Structure formats: C-alpha cells, structure tokens
Amino acid sequence: MANLYAEYLPNIKTLAVTTVLQTPRDGTTALWLSNDRKKVILEHADETHRITLPAKVTGQGTQHLQLPNTGELQCVNRISAAPIFDDDEPSALWSASSLNAATNLHCKRCDALLSSNKISVWKDLPSEAWAEMMDLWHCHKPEEPEHNHDDAPAKKGYAAGNKLVAQAGVGLVDVMSFLLSDDDCTVEFRSSENGDNVHEVYCITCDTALGHRDPQTEGIRLQKPYLALSQGGSRTTRSYDPAHWFSCYLNQAIETQGVRKFVFSTLPYEIWVFSTNLAYASLEYPEPKQAMKVLFRTRQGDQDVETLRAANLLIETLTLSPMLEKLLYQVLQRENFKLPDSLKKFMGWEVAVLPVLYKADVKALESAT
C-alpha cells in the first residue's frame, strides 16, 4: 500500500509532503493538490489516497506535485504554507477540575470497575518540584527582614519535610497517575519480581498491571494509560491512547524543568523533545493533528545517568515509574514504525511523532463516546 505523510514545520513555514509508493510509478500515477488546496491526492496502482493538509497553502486550482523518479519509490515535496492551528495550550487530561464525585475508575482493558462512589473529592497534586520551590521562596522572600530559616520547613504545611499521605474519599491527581487510599479501590497486590518491597497492583478481572502501592504515601498509584473513566451509572467509558498521555507528560516536564532532553532512570536510553508544535496528517490519520516530535536513542558511551547529567546540565531524569518508562519506549518505537523510512532517523536519533490533545480535541473525543 502506498503512503502519504504531510508535516508542517512552523519555524520555516514549510509543508513537507512525503510520498511512498509500493511499486515504481507508471503512466497512471499522479499526485496533486485539490482545487481548494486543502487536500493532497495520490493515484497509483488503481488506488486513490487522500489526506487533508495540516497547513494552509495559498492559491486556487489544482496543482500537480513531483513524483518519485523512475525506479525510485519515495520523494518529498516542500511547499510554502501557513499554520491552521491557533497557539493554544495542550489540554491537561483528567485533571481534578474535570472530575467529580460521580467519576468512576475502570480497567482500560476489560472495563472492570476499580472504584465506585468512593471518591467524593479530587485534588490536583502540585508539580514535581513544588516542595523545593516553596522552601526557596519562603527562605528568600525580599519583603521580609532577615531571620533564622532553619525551622522554615517545619512551619509550612506544604514544606519538603511534610509527608503526603493518601486519604480515604480523596483522589489525588498528577499528570500520569491517581493516588488513592487502599479502601477506595478494588485491586490485587503482588510483590515485584525485583524483591525491593514494592507491591505491584493488578486488575482482579483480567490481570492487567495497573500501577503499584506507594510506600511513601501509604496509598495506591494507578497509572492513567491503563485506566478508563465513566460518569455516574453510565456504562460508557472513555480512555486515551498511551501516546496522548506521554505527550501530555513531556509537555509538563518541559514547562516545569526547563529542558528538552531527558534520560530514563531504569532504561539505557535518552530522549530529546525536538519540537512541541508540529502539525501532521497521514493515511492513518487523514485529518490534521497537532503533535510533538521526539527523538530517542541508546545512551552514548555506556554512561550512567549521573555521569551523563554531570556532563550536560540541560538533561533531566524522567520521574516515571519503571512500568511507564517501558511503555513510553514501546510507544516511541511504535510511532517510529509508522513513519516513512526517510523520516525514521535524524542525525543518529530515531524519530517518533506523538499526537498532542488540545481542548477542542478532548471535546470531540468525549462527544464521540
């Protein structure tokens, strides 16, 4: 099957349309922009393929594009274009403000109910560096006279010295997980294979791994990529592809940590968020989508995490659990496989395009369920 992939590069205001043929072009092969310049159409081997362009191309009337040379199967057309998406913030998926007492958690794989009418309040957890930033602020407030700051953490309810503990009836939410008390969800516990006193959490019905018991908070962390939600007594559940969760996570990591290169704590790889405002369309997703481009590779020179970070201060360690680190790497490999061969690698890195959801996208998905 032939392939069409269109990617808009906003920094250089260029639309790159990649065409891949399964067999060499013949007299019936044609590639052109539609009369309204909103679609690109390919005819080849008695098949017709079309996608909607992820950018605005000026002009009117049909415009024929370059095809692969004789004997070749792939080519790229570059066209000046303008963006079609507004500058908006990515949606925070399943934040506390979007949940209520009628929200129920399910296993994504089998729809088994994990919590029902037990969570009355949902609260967003602060960002990962919240404790350090609050201590820094209280120790260096310019309007206060100098004083002894040694007891500052003990006097602040949200200081680093305080312990966060899961509470019955309260669901705590961060970008990738829910933190619940033991009494508020129905799951099965098992000791991890590493024997490190960590208990993993499984669905009782289908035996899918859902998260782990967090000894620091004395609660259960359920990982969002493995969950679905329903409202009230509705049997309809909604969930998202893992790629949506990881693009959401990486966007927040960039915002809070101020870097775009990351390493895993348990896997020998590094990733680089090359672009956060990409727009693309393909035969798999023929309507334009917003995305981020992520590059990934094996860590260079067999360096451990601390050595790599010491050599480059613009690298941070991801704070994902081991099961989510593995899932992220699997998603990157999956999305890399979907790209045309010429776009799978860049300067020694492998390339993945992760779709990013915005508020309009979330509303469309929710209305469809």
N, C-alpha and C positions, 0 to 999 in steps of 0.2 A: 504493500500500500504506500502511495506517495505521502509526503508530509509537507505541511506549510507551518511556518513559525514566524510570527511578526513580533518584534521587540522595539519599543520606543525608548530612545536614550535621551532624556531631557537635558542633560548637560550640554550636549552638542546639537540638540533639536533635530535628531535624525531618526527615521524609522528604518529598521533593517528587516527586510523580508527574506527569510531563508526558505528555499525550495529544495526538496529532496525527492528524487524520482527512484522508483524501484528498478526500472528498466530505462535504457537510453531513450532520449527524445525521438519522436518520429514526426511525420507530417501532420498528425492530428494534435500534437502537443501545443498548448497555448497557455499563457499566463498574462492576466491583465487586471487593472483596477476597474471597478464598476463605474457606471456613468456618474454616480454621485460621489465617487472617490471614498466610499465608506467601506468597501469590501475588496478583497483580493480573491481572484477566482483562478483555479487551475484545472485544465482539462488534459487528461493523459490516460492512455490505455482504456478508453471507453468509460472512464470515470470522471466525475466533476466534483471538485472540492472547493469550499469557500469558507473564509473566516472574515469576521468584522475587524477592521484595523483598530489598533489601540492608540491611534493618534489621528489628528486631523490633517488631511492632505489637501492643499488648495487646488482650485481649478475645477472644471467640469468636463464631462465627456470621458469616454473610455480611453485608458492609457495602457498600451502593451508594455510588458516588462521583459527584461533579459531572461533567457532560459539557459540551462546548463549547456556548455559547449558539447559538440558531438563526441560521444564516448564518455562524457562525464555525467555524474548523477546529481550534482549539487551546485547551487550558485546562490549568491546573496545580492539583492537589490537594495541600495541605500537611497532614501528619499527624504527631502526636507519636509518637516511636519511640525505641528504644534500640539500641545497636550490637550486631552479631552477631559481629564480628571482635575477636580479642584484640589487645592492644597488643604488637606484635612488631616486630622489626627486619626491613627488607627483605633479601632474600637477595642475597649478593654472587655474581653469576653468573660461573661459570667462574673462580673464584679458584684459586690454586695448590694449595690443600688438596684441591680436588675433582678434580685432575688427577694422572696418574701416567705411568710410562714406557710404558704401553700406549695412551696417548691419542694419537690422530692428528688432524691438522687437514685439513679439506676446504674446497673452494669451496662455498658455500651454494647457488649457482645450479645447478651441474652435478655436484656431489659429487666432482669431481676431487681426488685426493689431493695435498696440499701438503707434508706431512711424514709420514714413516713410519718408526717405530722409530729416530728420530734424537735425540729429546729424552728424556734419561734423568732430568732434574731440572727441576721447575717451581718458580719463586720469585716471590712477590708483590713488586712494586715498591712502595716507600713512597708515601705521598700526595704531591701536587704540591709542597707547601711544606716537605717534610721537611728539606732542606738548611738553609734559613733558620732553622727551628725548632731544629735541633740546634746550630747555631752560637750562637744566642741562649741556649740552655740552658747550653752549656759556658762561655760568657762571663759568665754571671750566676748560677752555682751559689752559693747562700747559704752552704754549709758550707765553701767553700774560701777561703783568705786572698787578698787582692788580689795580682795579679801581672800581668805583661805578656801581653795576649791577642793580640798581633799575629800570633803564629805558630800560633794555635789551629787554623785550617783545615788547615794543612799536616800537623798531627799526628793528625788524625782521619780514619780510613779512609772515613767517610761524610760528610765535610765538603763544602761547596759547591765547594771548589777541586778536588776529585777528579772524574775523568771516568768516567762509567758506559759500559762497552763491552760489546757483545753477545758472548757466549761460545758456542763450539760445544758442543752437547749440553745447553745450559741454556736453558730457555724462561722469559723474564721476563714477568710478567703485571701489567697495570694494569686499571682498570675497563673501558676501551674497546678495548684492543689487546693483542696479543702482540708481544714484541720478540725476534726470533730472529737467529742468525748467517746469513750468506749460504749456508753449507754445509748448513744444516738445513732448507731449504725449496726447493721447485721452483716458480719463478715467472718471469715475464718482466719485464724492466726497460725503461722508456721515459722519455725526458726530458719534463718537464712542459711544457705549452704556454706557460707564463709565461717560460721560459728562465731560471729562477732557480737552476739547478744542482741541482734536486730531481728525483729519478728516481721515477716512479710505478711501482707494482707491479700486474701483471695476471695473471689466470689463463691459463695456456697453452692450456687446452682451450676455454673459452668466451669469453675476452677480457673478463671482468668485472674492473673495478678493485677491488683488494683492500687497497691501502694505499700505502706509499711507503718508499723507502730513507732511513733516518735518518742523515745525515752526522755528527751529534754522537756517536752511539753506534756508528757503523760497523755497523749492523745493519738488519734489515727489520722495519718495523712493519706487522703485519697487523691490520686493523680487525675487531673481533668481529662487528659487524652483518652482515658479508659472509661469515662463516665458519660451518661446521658441524663437529661433533666426532663421532668414533667411538672405540670401545674395542677394542683388540686387532685381531683379524682380522674383527670384525663388519662387515657391510655396512650396518648400520643407523646412520644419522647423526641427530643432534639439533641443533636451532638454535632461535633465538628471533626474534620479530618485532622490528624496529628500535625500536618504541615501548618495549619492555621494557628494551632497552639504555639508552635515553635517560632513562627514569625512574630507573634504577639510577645513571646518571652524575649526574643532577641531585641525587639524594638525597645522594650522596657530596660533591658540590660544596657543598651547604648545610652539611653536617657539618664540612667542613674549612675553609671560608671564612667561615662565619657570616653569610652574606647570602642573600637570595632573589631578587634582581634581577641579571640578567646581560646583557651585550652580546656580540655576535659580533665577532671580530677582523677578519673579511673581508666580512661582510654587514651591511647598514644596518638591523638590527632589534635589538630588545631584548625580553627575556622576563622574566616575573615568576612564580615558583612560588607561586601563591596559597594552595594547600592541599596538604599531603602525606598526609592521612589521609581521603581521600574513599572512599566505597563506592557502587557504582552497578550497575545492570543495565539492559539494553535488549533489543530484539528480536534484535539481532545477537549480544549476549552475555546470554542469558536467565537465566544463573546469576550470582549476585552476585560482583563482583570488587572488589578494592581498587585504588585509583588515586591519582594526584595531578592537581590542576587547574593548568594552566599557561596564563598569559595572554601574548600576544605582539602586537607592533605595530611599525610602522616607527619608527625613532628620531626623536624630536621635534626640530624646528627645524634639521634637517640638521647636527646636531652630530657631530663626530668622536668617537671612543671616549675619548680622553684628556680632551677638554673635558667630556664627559658624566660621566666618573668624578670629575673635579675638582669638579664641581658637586654631586655626590651620592656621599658616601663609602660608601654602602651598595650600590654597584653594582660588580660584578667582571666581568672579561673571561673568557669561556669559553676553555678550553685545548684545544679540539677542533681537529683538522686541517681544512683547507678543505673536503675532501670530506665529512667528518662534519657540519660546520656546514650545508652544503647539504642533507644528508639529514635532519638534525634539523628544519630549517624545512619540508621536504616532509612529514615525519611530522606536525608540528603542523597544517599545512594539511589533511592527510588526516583527522586526528581531529576537527578543527573541522567538516569537511563532514558527519561522521556525526551531529552533534548536532541536535536540533530547532532550528528557526530562532530561536526566542525565547531560546535558550541560547548562541547562537554569538558574541554580543558582550556585553561588560560594561564600562561606563564608558569607552568608546573603545578598549578592548582586544578582540582576538579571543581566543576560548576554545578550549582543547583539553584533553581528559581522557586522560592516559596511564596505562595499566594498570601496576601495580606487582606484582612477583612476590615471594612470601614462600616460606619453606622448604617448606611444605605444597604450594604451587602447583608448585614445581620438581619435587618428588617425583611429583606426579600427572602432570605432563607427561612426565617420564622414564619412568614405568611404562607410559605410553600408546605410547611409541615402540619 
